[in-house]
């Protein structure tokens, strides 16, 4: 009698465990759950790629500055080149230039009397 009760209880427990596992797996395989999982994975991957790209850009910038310093030392360039002086414009304007000539305006209204 106790053997039968033991095996019956064991069978019920195994059935409950298996049913629970199957239901969890079915919930994971619904389209909404799969879409949410894929979106989360895509966000994680994007963040990882962004972090790597930022690190790569910083490394490139540091190496570029180091290489520029090496080239400046090799070429003997230690000062930045001077910028040319700003242009000076004349104080007297030429009123005969095309930008001051007024162009006649025409009315394109067909209802206007001519």
TILUM-489741 format. One record per residue: residue number from 1; chain; x, y, z of N, C-alpha, C, O in turn. Coordinates in pm, whole numbers, plus 32768, in hexadecimal, padded with zeros to 4 digits. Example, Ala and Ser with C-alpha at 12.3 -4.5 7.8 and 13.67 -1.06 7.14 Angstrom:
// residues 2
    i  ch  n_c1  n_c2  n_c3  ca_c1  ca_c2  ca_c3  c_c1  c_c2  c_c3  o_c1  o_c2  o_c3
    1   A  8527  7DC7  830C   84CE   7E3E   830C  8528  7EB6  830C  8590  7EB4  834E
    2   A  8505  7F1F  82C4   8557   7F96   82CA  850A  8003  8313  853D  8072  8324
END
This chain:
// residues 114
    i  ch  n_c1  n_c2  n_c3  ca_c1  ca_c2  ca_c3  c_c1  c_c2  c_c3  o_c1  o_c2  o_c3
    1   A  8051  7F89  8000   8000   8000   8000  8055  807E  8000  803A  80DE  7FB8
    2   A  80BD  807B  8053   8113   80F2   8058  8162  8104  7FD6  817F  8174  7FAC
    3   A  8184  8092  7F99   81CA   809C   7F18  8173  80E0  7EB0  81A1  8138  7E68
    4   A  80FA  80B8  7EA9   809F   80F4   7E47  808B  8189  7E63  8088  81D9  7E06
    5   A  807F  81AE  7EE0   806D   823A   7F04  80EB  8289  7EE0  80E3  82F9  7EAD
    6   A  815F  824C  7EFB   81DD   828F   7ED9  81E6  82A8  7E43  8204  8317  7E18
    7   A  81CD  823F  7DF3   81D9   824F   7D63  816C  82A9  7D2A  8183  82F0  7CC8
    8   A  80F8  82A7  7D63   808E   8301   7D38  80B6  8393  7D53  80A4  83E9  7CFD
    9   A  80EB  83AE  7DCA   8116   8436   7DED  818B  8461  7D94  8190  84D4  7D67
   10   A  81E5  8406  7D7A   8257   8424   7D22  8226  8444  7C96  8257  84A2  7C57
   11   A  81C6  83F8  7C63   818E   8411   7BDE  8146  8497  7BD6  8154  84DF  7B73
   12   A  80FA  84B9  7C3D   80B5   853A   7C40  811A  85AC  7C42  810A  860E  7BF9
   13   A  8181  859F  7C95   81E9   8607   7C9E  8230  8618  7C17  824A  8688  7BEC
   14   A  8250  85A8  7BD5   8294   85AE   7B53  8237  85EE  7AEB  8265  863B  7A97
   15   A  81B7  85CF  7AF1   8157   860B   7A93  814B  86A1  7AA8  8147  86ED  7A47
   16   A  8144  86CC  7B25   813B   875C   7B42  81BA  87A2  7B14  81B3  880E  7AD9
   17   A  822D  8766  7B2F   82AE   87A2   7B06  82B5  87AD  7A6E  82DC  8816  7A39
   18   A  8291  8741  7A27   8297   8741   7995  8234  87A6  795A  8255  87ED  78FB
   19   A  81BC  87AD  7992   8158   880C   7961  8189  889B  7974  8178  88EF  791B
   20   A  81C4  88B8  79E7   81F9   893D   7A02  8268  8961  799F  826A  89D0  7969
   21   A  82C2  8904  7986   8331   891D   7927  82FB  8936  789B  8329  8991  7856
   22   A  829B  88E7  786F   8263   88F5   77E9  821B  897B  77DD  822A  89C0  7779
   23   A  81CE  89A0  7841   8186   8A21   783D  81E7  8A97  7838  81D0  8AF8  77EF
   24   A  8253  8A90  7885   82B7   8AFC   7881  82F6  8B06  77F5  8308  8B74  77C0
   25   A  8316  8A94  77BB   8354   8A93   7736  82F3  8AC8  76CE  831C  8B11  7673
   26   A  8273  8AA4  76D9   8210   8AD6   767B  8200  8B6E  7686  81EF  8BB2  7621
   27   A  8206  8BA3  7701   81FD   8C34   7712  8277  8C7A  76D6  826C  8CE9  76A2
   28   A  82EB  8C38  76DE   8364   8C73   76A4  835E  8C73  760C  839F  8CC5  75CB
   29   A  8312  8C19  75D3   830E   8C0B   7542  8298  8C56  7501  8281  8C46  7489
   30   A  8250  8CA5  754C   81E5   8CF5   750F  8225  8D63  74BB  8295  8D8C  74D8
   31   A  81E0  8D95  7454   8219   8DFE   73FF  823E  8E7D  744E  82A5  8EBA  7431
   32   A  81ED  8EA4  74AF   820B   8F1C   74FD  828B  8F0A  754E  82DF  8F64  7554
   33   A  8299  8E94  758B   8310   8E7A   75DB  838D  8E73  7583  83F6  8EA6  75A8
   34   A  8380  8E32  750F   83F2   8E2B   74B4  841A  8EB5  7482  8491  8ED3  7476
   35   A  83B7  8F09  7464   83D5   8F91   7436  841A  8FE2  74A4  8479  902B  7489
   36   A  83E9  8FD5  751F   8427   901E   758E  84B6  8FEE  75A6  850F  903F  75C0
   37   A  84CB  8F6C  759D   8552   8F36   75B0  85AF  8F67  7541  8621  8F8E  755C
   38   A  857F  8F65  74C7   85D2   8F94   7456  85F1  9029  7465  8661  9054  744A
   39   A  858F  9077  7490   85A7   9107   74A2  860E  911F  7510  8666  9174  7501
   40   A  8603  90D5  757E   8664   90E6   75EA  86F0  90C0  75BD  8751  9106  75DC
   41   A  86FB  9053  7573   877F   902A   7541  87B7  9091  74E1  882F  90AE  74E3
   42   A  8762  90CA  748C   8790   9130   742D  87C0  91AC  7477  8826  91E7  7452
   43   A  8778  91D5  74DF   87A3   924A   752D  8828  9230  7572  8880  9287  7574
   44   A  8837  91BA  75AB   88B6   9198   75EE  8929  9199  758A  8995  91CD  75A6
   45   A  8912  915E  7515   897A   915A   74AD  899C  91E6  747D  8A11  9207  746A
   46   A  8936  9239  7469   894E   92C3   7440  899F  9310  74A6  89F8  935D  7482
   47   A  8980  92FD  7526   89CA   9343   758F  8A5B  9315  7593  8AB6  9366  75A2
   48   A  8A70  9291  7583   8AFA   925E   7581  8B48  9296  750B  8BBC  92BD  751A
   49   A  8B09  929A  7494   8B4D   92D0   741E  8B6B  9365  7430  8BD5  9394  7408
   50   A  8B0D  93AE  746C   8B23   943C   7484  8B99  9452  74E2  8BEE  94A8  74C9
   51   A  8B9F  9403  754D   8C0D   9410   75AC  8C93  93F2  7568  8CF6  9436  7580
   52   A  8C94  938B  7514   8D10   936A   74CE  8D37  93D7  746A  8DAD  93F7  745C
   53   A  8CD4  9410  7426   8CF0   9478   73C3  8D27  94F4  7407  8D83  9534  73D5
   54   A  8CEE  9517  747B   8D1F   958C   74C4  8DAE  9574  74F2  8E04  95CC  74E7
   55   A  8DC8  94FD  7526   8E51   94DC   754F  8EB2  94DF  74DA  8F22  9511  74E8
   56   A  8E86  94AC  7468   8EDA   94AD   73F1  8EF6  953C  73C4  8F67  955D  73A1
   57   A  8E8F  9592  73C6   8EA1   961D   739C  8F03  9665  73F8  8F56  96B3  73CB
   58   A  8EF8  964B  747A   8F56   968B   74D8  8FE4  965A  74C1  9043  96A8  74C7
   59   A  8FF4  95D9  74A6   907A   95A4   7488  90B2  95E2  7409  9128  9606  7405
   60   A  9060  95EE  73A2   908D   962B   7325  90B6  96BB  733C  911D  96E7  7309
   61   A  9067  9706  7388   9086   9792   73A3  910B  979F  73EF  915D  97F5  73CF
   62   A  911F  974A  7453   919C   974F   749F  9214  972D  7446  927A  9772  744A
   63   A  9207  96C4  73F7   9274   969D   739E  928D  9706  7332  9300  971C  730B
   64   A  9223  9748  7303   9234   97B1   729F  9282  9827  72DA  92DC  985D  7299
   65   A  9260  984E  7356   92A8   98BD   7395  933A  9897  73AC  9393  98EA  739A
   66   A  9352  981B  73D4   93DC   97EE   73EA  942A  97EF  7366  949D  981B  7362
   67   A  93EC  97C0  72FC   9431   97BD   727A  944A  984A  7246  94B4  9863  720C
   68   A  93EB  98A5  7259   9400   992F   722F  9477  996D  727A  94C7  99B6  723F
   69   A  9481  994F  72FB   94F2   9983   7349  9575  994A  7314  95D9  9992  730A
   70   A  9575  98C9  72F3   95EF   988D   72BB  9614  98CD  7236  968A  98E9  721E
   71   A  95B2  98E5  71E1   95CE   9924   715F  95FD  99B4  7170  9657  99E0  7129
   72   A  95C2  99FD  71CD   95EF   9A86   71E6  967E  9A89  7217  96CC  9ADF  71EF
   73   A  96A2  9A2A  726E   972D   9A22   729D  978B  99FE  722A  97F8  9A36  721E
   74   A  9760  99A1  71D5   97B5   9975   7166  97C8  99E5  7100  9834  99F2  70C7
   75   A  9761  9A35  70E9   9769   9AA0   7085  9798  9B24  70C0  97B2  9B83  7076
   76   A  97A2  9B2B  7143   97CF   9BA6   7182  9762  9C10  7189  9781  9C87  7192
   77   A  96E7  9BE7  7185   9678   9C46   718E  9648  9C46  721E  9612  9BE3  724E
   78   A  965D  9CB5  7262   9634   9CBB   72EE  95D0  9D2A  7307  9590  9D2E  7370
   79   A  95C2  9D85  72A9   9564   9DF3   72BA  94F1  9DE2  7258  9502  9DAC  71EB
   80   A  947F  9E10  7281   940D   9E0A   7226  941A  9E7C  71C1  9449  9EE8  71E5
   81   A  93F2  9E66  7145   93FE   9ED0   70E1  93A3  9F45  7104  9336  9F34  713B
   82   A  93D3  9FBD  70E3   9382   A034   70FF  9316  A042  7096  932B  A026  7021
   83   A  92A4  A06E  70C3   9236   A085   7067  9249  A109  701F  9282  A165  7058
   84   A  921C  A115  6FA3   922A   A194   6F5C  91D4  A1FF  6FA1  9171  A1E1  6FE3
   85   A  91FE  A27B  6F8E   91B4   A2EB   6FC7  912A  A2F3  6F89  9119  A2D0  6F14
   86   A  90C7  A31F  6FD4   9041   A32A   6F9A  903D  A394  6F2E  9087  A3F6  6F33
   87   A  8FE7  A381  6ECC   8FDB   A3E1   6E5F  8F9C  A462  6E91  8F49  A462  6EEC
   88   A  8FC7  A4CE  6E55   8F8B   A54E   6E75  8F39  A57C  6DFE  8F66  A574  6D8B
   89   A  8EC4  A5AA  6E19   8E6C   A5D8   6DAF  8E6D  A66F  6DA9  8E82  A6B3  6E0E
   90   A  8E56  A6A2  6D34   8E56   A734   6D24  8DDB  A771  6D67  8D71  A734  6D6D
   91   A  8DED  A7E8  6D98   8D7F   A82C   6DDC  8D20  A86D  6D79  8CAD  A889  6D9B
   92   A  8D4E  A887  6CFF   8CFB   A8C7   6C99  8CBC  A85A  6C44  8D02  A804  6C0E
   93   A  8C39  A85F  6C38   8BF3   A7FB   6BE9  8BDB  A830  6B5C  8BC5  A8A8  6B49
   94   A  8BDF  A7D8  6AFD   8BC7   A7FB   6A72  8B32  A7EF  6A58  8AFD  A781  6A4C
   95   A  8AED  A861  6A4E   8A5C   A85F   6A3A  8A35  A839  69AB  89BF  A826  698F
   96   A  8A94  A82E  6952   8A73   A806   68CA  8A81  A76F  68B6  8A6D  A73D  6848
   97   A  8AA2  A728  6920   8AB0   A697   6912  8A25  A658  68FF  89C1  A692  692B
   98   A  8A1F  A5E5  68C1   899E   A5A7   68A3  8948  A58A  691E  88CE  A580  6912
   99   A  8983  A57D  6993   8931   A55C   6A07  88DE  A5D4  6A35  887E  A5C2  6A80
  100   A  88FF  A64F  6A09   88B2   A6C5   6A30  884F  A6F1  69C5  87FB  A747  69E0
  101   A  8856  A6B9  694F   87FA   A6E1   68E5  8773  A6A0  68FF  876A  A626  6911
  102   A  870A  A6F1  6901   8686   A6BC   691C  864C  A67F  689E  8654  A6BA  6832
  103   A  8615  A60C  68AB   85D6   A5CA   6839  8541  A5E9  683D  8505  A5EA  68A9
  104   A  8505  A602  67C9   8476   A621   67C9  8426  A5A5  67F0  844A  A534  67CE
  105   A  83BA  A5BC  6835   8363   A54D   685C  82E9  A54D  6802  82B1  A5B7  67E6
  106   A  82C1  A4DC  67D7   824F   A4CC   6780  81E2  A481  67CA  81FD  A426  6819
  107   A  8168  A4A9  67B1   80F7   A465   67EC  80C9  A3F7  678E  80B6  A40E  6717
  108   A  80B9  A381  67C3   808D   A311   6773  7FFA  A2F0  678F  7FCD  A281  6772
  109   A  7FB2  A34E  67C5   7F27   A33B   67E5  7ED4  A355  6767  7ED7  A3C5  6734
  110   A  7E8C  A2F4  6733   7E3F   A302   66B8  7DC4  A359  66CD  7D8F  A392  666E
  111   A  7D96  A364  6749   7D1F   A3B3   6762  7D3B  A449  6771  7CDF  A49B  677B
  112   A  7DB9  A46B  6771   7DDE   A4F7   6783  7DC7  A544  6700  7DE5  A511  6694
  113   A  7D93  A5BD  670A   7D7E   A60E   6692  7E04  A63E  665C  7E5D  A664  66A8
  114   A  7E10  A63D  65D8   7E8E   A669   659A  7E78  A6E5  654A  7ED6  A71A  650E
END
